[in-house]
Amino acid sequence: MDATDRIVEEIDRLVALGRDGVAARPLSEQIVYYVVATRCEIDIDGFASVYEQDVNPAELEVLINGLRRIGEAELAADFRRGLELLEMDGFYTHMNWNKVSLLVKAEIDAIGERVDQRLWDLDEKLAALLDDDAAARPAG
């Protein structure tokens, strides 16, 4: 099974668990879930929707730390920058995208341009993360 098929199989299993179920899974599985959910959200509703409606700050931390863990420091930094901008702008207090400053929205759009389709190229790294995690767990 190639990496993409493996990730498809894994995400199908995780989606069936629901978000609360995913939160109870090992960190490697959570990372896979948030990377795939984020790339799908970007394709469906655009990059800003990741912050606006897809993932909360705690889930973004899983995504950011997961990207770092698989060697994607630049992508992690981009997502971190978006999170910090929105925190400084008060978005997570009011949760109203219409209250976000035009400057912050423009920067989020610029980050989205940098991220673009790069999350779709991570299946091999995600599959390796799952393999490493499985190998590190005790048998039984």
C-alpha positions, 0 to 999 in steps of 0.5 A, a space after each residue: 500500500 502506498 503512502 497516500 492509500 495508507 493516509 486515506 485509510 487512516 483518515 477514514 478511520 479517524 473521521 468515523 471516530 469524530 473529533 472527540 475520538 480523535 483527541 483520545 488517539 495517539 499524537 501521530 494520529 491526531 497530526 494526520 487528522 489535522 493535516 488532512 482536515 486542514 488541507 481539505 478545508 483549504 480546498 473547500 473554503 479557502 485558507 482563512 477558513 482554517 482559522 475562522 471555522 475549521 480548527 480551534 487554537 488547541 487543534 492548531 497547536 497540534 497541527 503546528 507541532 505536528 508539521 515541525 515533527 515531520 520536518 516542515 518547519 516553514 509550514 509550521 511557522 506560517 500557521 503559527 504566524 496566522 494564529 499569532 496574528 489572530 490572537 493579537 487582533 482579538 479574533 479568538 475572543 469575539 470569533 467574528 471574522 468581520 471584526 478582524 482587521 483588514 491588515 490581518 486578513 491581508 496577511 492571512 491571505 499572504 500566508 495562504 498563498 505561501 502554504 497553497 497546496 503544500 499540505 497535499 505533498 506530505 503523505 509519505 511523511 505522515 505515513 512514516 510518522 505513523 510507522 515510527 509511532 507504531 514501532 515505538 509502542 510496546 507490543 501487546 
